[in-house]
Amino acid sequence: MKLATKLIHAGQEPAPGNGAIMTPIYQTSTFVQEAPATHKGYEYARSQNPTRTALEACLAAIENAKYGLSFSSGVAATDAVIRLLLPGDEVIAADDMYGGTYRLFTKVFAPMGIKFHFVNMSDPESIRAYFNDKTKLVWTETPTNPLMSITDISAVSRICKEKNVLLTVDNTFATPWLQNPLDLGADVVLHSATKYLGGHSDVIHGCLMMNSAELREKLYFIQKSCGAVPGPMDCFLVLRGLKTLHVRMKAHCENGAIIAQFLKNHPKVEKVYWPGFEEHPNYDIAKTQMRNFGGMMSFVLKDGTQAAVNRMMTSTKLFALAESLGGVESLINHPASMTHASIPKENRDRIGIVEGLIRLSVGIEDIDDLLEDLKIALDKV
Ligand SMILES: *Cc1c(COP(=O)(O)O)cnc(C)c1O
């Protein structure tokens, strides 16, 4: 089956008994058993829920994975992966990544004795220096949030296999429509389904996909034991969102390409970060491992003062000023003070998350209206 068909059908059967075509929302905490310990796959909804089962099967299918596990948020899914580790273990992680992941690593897990090395993953060979016998995990995100750096997943995975270390790729920005990290050698794929997979800014959800049965067992044990599971309504919303992922992504990519070009040619814009430009440092890798370039981008204003940034951020009408991304509606965000405020300023400046940096999540509204909205706002800068 091809991806567009999987998105609509995988894991979903007409409801037993009445044939409902949409997976029912099994709003129940427990399941009746005929005799002690004779349950039919469902005993208590923290461990299993039929709406979640359907979603997990669909999530696995769309990443060409054997297994999917779904969590109450993207961060909860990240948390579950790090819980595979023990104090003393080490992680090599990308230095440009989602602020909430950085916060979880440095503020929750580092004090518990897990050591994180933050490195520039756009040059895979440079990570070799950080491996030692305590290294258990490599964590990367590609494209990264917000600077759209690209990691060569195949190259990093070859190094990880050589060193016998697990590789997790956060595929939130690309989505399975643009890139499948497991096919490129990753061991675990993570999504914040809050973003493109859900796609309608109406649910918080996260998931992990993997091929190893052993890894699935360990992560399922953590999911059940730690309890960061989504409710059935949330699972239903993600299932429904997934049905149009391919249609939405085509529109995000189309609008994204036009807006990236428009910003690049605009006299008030200093620089645009978008992997579809030939001058992007890892354009060749982006072109090989991704099927298109998506609707996420960041740009730097020539006038990087706080006043100019504020004028831009408060002048758009269609681009709503908000955190998050990947919904049908366009959003504008100021990473330094919003999504990435938890990263210390000196680290932000070093990697390029400067005051004048603005991130766009380009939605699927009419392109003429989006361009007009940005034109008017840039005129006010
Ligand atoms: C939003 C996001 C997360 C965290 O997901 P939540 O659903 O907000 O918990 C992780 N990674 C990336 C790249 C994200 O954009």
The ligand as a Tripos MOL2 file, in Angstrom:
@<TRIPOS>MOLECULE
LIG
   15    15     1     0     0
SMALL
NO_CHARGES

@<TRIPOS>ATOM
      1 C1          6.4100   20.4430   19.4370 C.3       1 LIG1
      2 C2          7.6130   19.6220   19.2490 C.ar      1 LIG1
      3 C3          7.9460   18.6200   20.1700 C.ar      1 LIG1
      4 C4          7.1790   18.4010   21.4550 C.3       1 LIG1
      5 O1          5.8710   17.9360   21.2280 O.3       1 LIG1
      6 P1          4.6230   18.2720   22.1700 P.3       1 LIG1
      7 O2          3.5080   17.5660   21.4730 O.co2     1 LIG1
      8 O3          4.4700   19.7520   22.2200 O.co2     1 LIG1
      9 O4          4.9160   17.7140   23.5230 O.co2     1 LIG1
     10 C5          9.0610   17.8400   19.9100 C.ar      1 LIG1
     11 N1          9.7970   18.0310   18.7970 N.ar      1 LIG1
     12 C6          9.5060   18.9890   17.8890 C.ar      1 LIG1
     13 C7         10.3650   19.1520   16.6830 C.3       1 LIG1
     14 C8          8.4070   19.8130   18.0810 C.ar      1 LIG1
     15 O5          8.1410   20.7690   17.1940 O.3       1 LIG1
@<TRIPOS>BOND
     1     1     2 1
     2     2     3 ar
     3     2    14 ar
     4     3     4 1
     5     3    10 ar
     6     4     5 1
     7     5     6 1
     8     6     7 2
     9     6     8 1
    10     6     9 1
    11    10    11 ar
    12    11    12 ar
    13    12    13 1
    14    12    14 ar
    15    14    15 1
@<TRIPOS>SUBSTRUCTURE
     1 LIG1         1 GROUP 0 **** ****
